[in-house]
Amino acid sequence: MSTLIKNGQIVTENEILKSDILIEDGKLIDIYDSNQDASQLTELSSSDCQGQSSRGSSAHSRKAEVIDATGLLIFPGLIDCHVHFREPGMEEVEDMTSGSQSALHGGVTTVCDMPNNSPAINTIRALDEKIERKKHALLDRVRPQADEWRDASRFDSLRGASLEESFSKVDIRFFFGASKPEHIEELKKVDTEKICGVKLYMGNSTGNQKAEEGIEEQVFKVCSERNITLVCHCEDEQTIQKNKSENTNSEIAAHSEIRSVEAAVKSTKYAIELGKKYGTKLHIAHVSTSDELELIKLAKDSGQTVTCEVAPHHLFLNTDDYETLGTLAKMNPPIRTKDHCEKLWEGVVDGTVDCISSDHAPHTLESKNTKDPLSAPSGVPGTETILPLLLSCIEGGGATEPAKRLGKGMPKLKPEDIVRLMHTNPNKIFGLGKGCLAPGNPVNLCLVNPNEEYSMGVANLHSKCGWTPYEGWNVQGKVVKVIVG
């Protein structure tokens, strides 16, 4: 059986092409100009992505299911290079199965999962056990029970694909961690084909995996020697502890003062210095301040190999949102004032920012709703919501909440920018080996209606945690089908 996608608009990092795509046996066979006859194919069944279908026939010699993609954008399967799927150790919040479900509904077909699990992924044995968990996750949890997940009925989706067919299409890659001397020895021996990079915590966050004194330089050195991309969580712990000891404010807004701009900038500056010293391929995670972005730009301009990512919550949320969201806006690094959001957005559009990643880090509502807001866990879900948030900000978009938050005069995204930020760049930075939409490559794409407006909320999201900081936001752009060979 072949599949023919007709009249869609293929989005690359450079252009948008109106094309037909022929798929056969999980491979992209050919791409045709939509104005030309797309092959020797019979329309076995013609179905658009809104679920309608009809019958058609012709004299051609082969048969194909035809998908009418008129008005739809065709993106390569997106890459979320920073997620916490919480397995092993916090499966009550999220696991590889539910996380994959969320990712697919957001058009994400590849994720890079962080090592701050329990046990932490800082030994070869722990890594191998996590890889085995990935292999068996589907067999163990194909059919969720309604009393275990919030609404099991919503998991029979993705246009009729079975759970196993859907989840198995998400490619989960793993980061390795290092915080103690014994982890350095493991890092020297780990099979680099099994990891997408190393994560170094320069300040404590969920899991308390801050590197011990003197370990940071060793990690930079070994990663350089082994040509491994090093991802740094940059917050200076000494500055944080000093701010914490001096803090007298018990309100949630104090979180942004304790984990201050100074703490982020000091740590980022140090990471860039170490990266330069050892020639390490350095990637700065979840940049939250304009000052960090300036340091990264200067390093890039000097020829240093340094890349960075920004998370949607640092683009669209600011410290004013503490008033309405409370601890649901608590993450590390914290949200900043609006002027930082604006500068980060400029960096996204001008290319200083290499990737947008979700830093998908869910927690239960119960754990978030503590009497002491500053003791609530840090992190928000987000792998499913990146794409609609970004599509809401493309040129010519409607009056959506994300677009309103950008404000007038702020630069707009193009669909091509999304491919650059969530496919081309993370694919290259982390050596993921994902092909583009080209003949001969395994098919890996998502069809998106860029004009569909809807209210985002827990009723149409799929994370186990059961909440989103974007509840009730009017957004534009919806994934209507994912096809992965």
PyMOL commands that set and color helices and strands:
alter all, ss='L'
color gray80, all
select helices_A, chain A and resi 96-105+124-141+152-155+163-167+181-189+192-194+215-225+237-246+254-258+261-278+290-301+312-316+319-329+338-350+365-368+373-375+386-391+401-406+415-429+458-460
alter helices_A, ss='H'
color red, helices_A
select strands_A, chain A and resi 2-11+16-24+27-33+41-48+53-54+62-68+73-76+78-83+108-113+171-177+197-201+230-233+282-284+306-310+355-356+444-455+474-484
alter strands_A, ss='S'
color yellow, strands_A
deselect
rebuild
show_as cartoon
